[in-house]
Amino acid sequence: MKAIVNTAPERLDWCDWPLPEPGSGQVRIRTRACGICATDLAMIAGWSRTSPPSIPGHEWSGVVDAIGKDVDEGLVGRPCVAENVLEDGGEVGFEHPGAYAQFLVTSAANVHPLPEQYTPETAVLLEPLAVCVHGRNRLRLSDPSRALIMGDGPIGLLMLMVLRNAGVDEICMVGGREARLKLAGELGAIRTFDHRSAGDDLADAISEACGGCFPNVIEASGAEEAMEAALNLATVRGKVLALGDYGEAHANFKWNHLLHRELELIGSNASAGAWPEAVRLATEENLPLHRLISHQFPAQQFSSAFDAVRNSPEAIKVVLSWPDAEQQ
């Protein structure tokens, strides 16, 4: 098969790669589409979790192509997505080869079949959608009146959809890209704020622009200064959900602020337990996930796709599409 392989730090190559065979309890997926995620960029740059050669790609959709022992034959030919965490604790697209390849292997127990008519490019957003559903569950919306989302990337925009679906009417979005903030307004944010105009005090600027503090604050940018501002933007007994990736950043706030305002600081990592609800929301509630797809490239044009991710101000979600088997 063909694969886009991370062969060295900051390097991807179009390679011939052995076709994987599914083992007991596993299925082989023929990849139809794969999203490019910021985590992929960190992996490709080089980190401690994986090392070259490796095949990224954890936001994917595909069709069950072959099955291993003790797997229902009815899965063959079914379009699907799947949770990526496997029995050994590794994940498809990280420790295990992912969807930057024509085929991948995953656990049959993790597979979620999709309706035949569901667009494979849109389906790649089910993985980050599940991250947001898990975050919403962790947040436990006790006061669904107002929410602030900090971060206008795909996770922030998907969380906007999830909260609107949950009945939160007054949502404000903070970001730094004009196209993304415009889309946030179209998706239901009542106010948007560009943090680049904030000046010296981010929290004060957001409070003034968005009408005070919020009972629910979702920090989805991963920026250290945004998390510090988030704690100052929560109401008394408010909740702050940490949904970004903060790297090696450390907390820098007065613990008595947490104490005296009786805040809840909630962490949310990945998507465990949220996939069935995410699939239901996507396929039955008609969430407009497709609005986040800004660019689409054939897999072989991955260099152009990554150029769009890194350099296009219009980029939101960039998707690689794999041709059907007879075209490969």
Residue pairs with C-beta under 8 A, 6 or more apart in sequence:
1 16
1 17
1 18
1 19
1 101
1 102
1 103
1 328
2 14
2 15
2 16
2 17
2 101
2 102
2 299
2 300
2 328
3 14
3 15
3 16
3 17
3 55
3 97
3 100
3 101
3 102
4 12
4 13
4 14
4 15
4 55
4 56
4 57
4 100
4 101
4 299
4 302
4 320
5 12
5 13
5 14
5 15
5 17
5 52
5 53
5 54
5 55
5 100
6 12
6 43
6 44
6 50
6 52
6 53
6 54
6 55
6 56
7 13
7 15
7 52
7 53
8 52
9 44
9 45
9 46
9 52
10 44
10 45
10 46
11 44
11 52
12 44
12 100
12 302
12 303
12 306
14 300
14 302
17 55
17 97
17 101
19 103
20 28
20 97
20 103
20 104
20 105
21 28
21 66
21 68
21 105
22 28
22 66
22 67
22 68
22 71
22 105
23 68
23 69
23 105
24 68
24 69
24 70
25 68
25 69
25 70
25 71
25 107
25 108
25 109
26 67
26 68
26 71
26 105
26 106
26 107
26 108
27 64
27 65
27 66
27 67
27 68
27 71
27 75
27 105
27 106
27 107
27 108
27 111
28 64
28 65
28 66
28 67
28 103
28 104
28 105
29 60
29 62
29 63
29 64
29 65
29 80
29 82
29 99
29 103
29 104
29 105
29 106
30 62
30 63
30 64
30 65
30 102
30 103
30 322
30 325
31 57
31 60
31 61
31 62
31 99
31 101
31 102
31 103
31 104
31 322
32 61
32 62
32 63
32 79
32 120
32 123
32 321
32 322
33 60
33 61
33 62
33 99
33 120
33 121
33 123
33 124
33 319
33 320
33 321
33 322
34 57
34 59
34 60
34 61
34 98
34 99
34 100
34 124
34 299
34 319
34 320
34 322
35 59
35 60
35 124
35 125
35 127
35 128
35 317
35 318
35 319
35 320
36 59
36 305
36 306
36 309
36 317
36 318
36 319
36 320
37 58
37 59
37 128
37 154
38 153
38 245
39 58
39 245
40 56
40 57
40 58
40 93
41 309
41 310
43 49
43 50
43 54
43 56
43 94
44 56
49 94
49 95
50 94
50 95
54 94
54 97
55 93
55 97
55 98
55 100
55 101
55 104
56 93
56 94
56 98
56 100
57 92
57 93
57 98
57 99
57 100
57 101
57 104
58 84
58 91
58 92
58 93
58 94
58 98
58 99
58 127
59 93
59 99
59 124
59 125
59 127
59 128
60 81
60 92
60 93
60 98
60 99
60 104
60 124
60 127
61 79
61 80
61 81
61 114
61 120
61 121
61 123
61 124
61 126
62 79
62 80
62 81
62 99
62 104
62 120
63 77
63 78
63 79
63 80
64 75
64 76
64 77
64 78
64 80
64 111
65 76
65 103
65 325
66 76
67 73
67 75
67 76
67 108
68 108
71 108
72 108
75 108
75 111
75 113
78 111
78 113
78 114
79 113
79 114
79 115
79 116
79 118
79 120
79 123
80 111
80 112
80 113
80 114
81 111
81 112
81 114
81 123
81 126
81 127
81 275
81 279
82 92
82 106
82 107
82 110
82 111
82 112
83 110
83 112
83 130
83 271
83 272
83 275
84 91
84 92
84 93
84 94
84 98
84 106
84 110
84 127
85 91
85 110
85 270
85 272
86 92
86 96
86 106
86 107
86 110
87 107
88 95
90 96
92 98
92 99
92 104
92 106
93 99
93 100
96 104
96 105
96 106
97 104
97 105
98 104
100 299
100 302
100 320
102 299
102 322
102 328
110 275
112 126
112 275
112 276
112 279
114 123
114 279
114 283
115 283
118 282
118 283
119 290
120 321
121 290
121 293
121 296
121 319
121 321
122 282
122 289
122 290
122 293
123 282
124 317
124 319
125 154
125 158
125 282
125 289
125 292
125 293
125 317
126 275
126 278
126 279
126 282
126 289
127 271
128 154
128 155
128 158
129 158
129 161
129 162
129 278
129 281
129 282
129 287
129 289
130 271
130 274
130 275
130 277
130 278
131 155
131 158
131 243
131 268
131 270
131 271
131 274
132 155
132 158
132 159
132 161
132 162
132 243
132 278
133 162
133 271
133 274
133 277
133 278
133 281
134 268
134 270
134 271
134 272
134 273
134 274
135 159
135 162
135 218
135 241
135 243
135 268
136 159
136 162
136 163
136 166
137 273
137 274
138 241
138 266
138 267
138 268
139 216
139 218
139 239
139 241
139 266
139 268
140 239
141 163
141 166
141 168
141 216
142 215
142 239
143 215
143 216
144 166
144 167
144 168
144 216
145 168
145 169
145 170
145 215
146 168
146 170
146 171
146 172
146 214
146 215
146 216
147 163
147 168
147 170
147 171
147 172
147 214
147 215
147 216
147 217
147 218
148 171
148 172
148 173
148 174
148 206
148 210
148 214
148 216
148 217
148 218
148 230
148 233
149 156
149 159
149 160
149 163
149 171
149 172
149 173
149 174
149 189
149 218
149 220
150 156
150 174
150 206
150 217
150 218
150 219
150 220
150 221
150 226
150 229
150 230
151 174
151 175
151 218
151 219
151 220
151 221
151 222
151 223
151 226
151 243
151 244
152 173
152 174
152 175
152 176
152 177
152 180
152 181
152 184
152 192
153 175
153 180
153 220
153 221
153 316
154 292
154 316
154 317
155 220
155 243
155 244
156 173
156 175
156 184
156 218
156 220
156 221
157 180
157 183
157 184
157 187
157 292
157 316
158 289
158 292
159 218
159 220
159 243
160 171
160 173
160 184
160 187
160 188
160 189
161 187
161 188
161 287
161 288
161 289
162 281
162 287
163 171
163 216
163 218
164 171
164 187
164 188
165 281
165 285
165 287
168 216
169 190
170 190
171 188
171 189
171 190
172 189
172 190
172 191
172 192
172 193
172 206
172 210
172 211
172 214
173 181
173 184
173 185
173 189
173 191
173 192
173 193
174 192
174 193
174 194
174 195
174 206
174 210
174 221
174 226
175 181
175 184
175 192
175 193
175 194
175 195
175 221
176 194
176 195
176 196
177 313
178 194
178 313
179 294
179 313
179 314
179 316
180 316
181 192
181 193
181 194
182 192
183 291
183 292
183 316
184 192
185 192
186 291
187 288
187 291
191 209
191 210
191 211
193 205
193 206
193 209
193 210
195 202
195 205
195 206
195 226
197 205
198 205
198 206
199 205
202 225
202 226
202 228
202 229
203 228
203 229
203 232
203 233
206 229
206 233
207 213
207 233
213 233
213 234
213 235
213 238
214 233
214 234
214 235
214 238
215 234
215 235
215 237
215 238
215 239
216 238
216 239
216 241
217 230
217 233
217 234
217 238
217 239
217 240
217 241
218 241
218 243
219 226
219 227
219 230
219 240
219 241
219 242
219 243
219 244
220 243
220 244
221 244
222 244
222 245
222 246
222 247
223 244
224 246
224 249
224 252
226 244
227 242
227 244
227 246
227 249
227 251
228 252
228 253
230 240
231 240
231 253
231 257
231 258
231 263
231 265
232 257
234 240
234 261
234 263
235 261
236 261
236 262
237 261
237 262
237 263
237 264
238 261
238 263
238 264
239 263
239 264
239 266
240 263
240 264
240 265
240 266
241 266
241 267
241 268
242 265
242 266
242 267
242 268
243 268
257 263
258 265
271 278
281 287
282 289
292 316
292 317
293 316
293 317
293 319
294 308
294 312
294 314
294 315
294 316
294 317
294 318
295 305
295 308
295 312
295 314
295 315
295 317
295 318
295 319
296 318
296 319
296 320
296 321
297 304
297 305
297 308
297 318
297 319
297 320
297 321
298 320
298 321
298 323
299 320
299 321
299 322
299 323
302 320
305 318
305 320
306 318
308 315
308 318
309 315
309 318
322 328
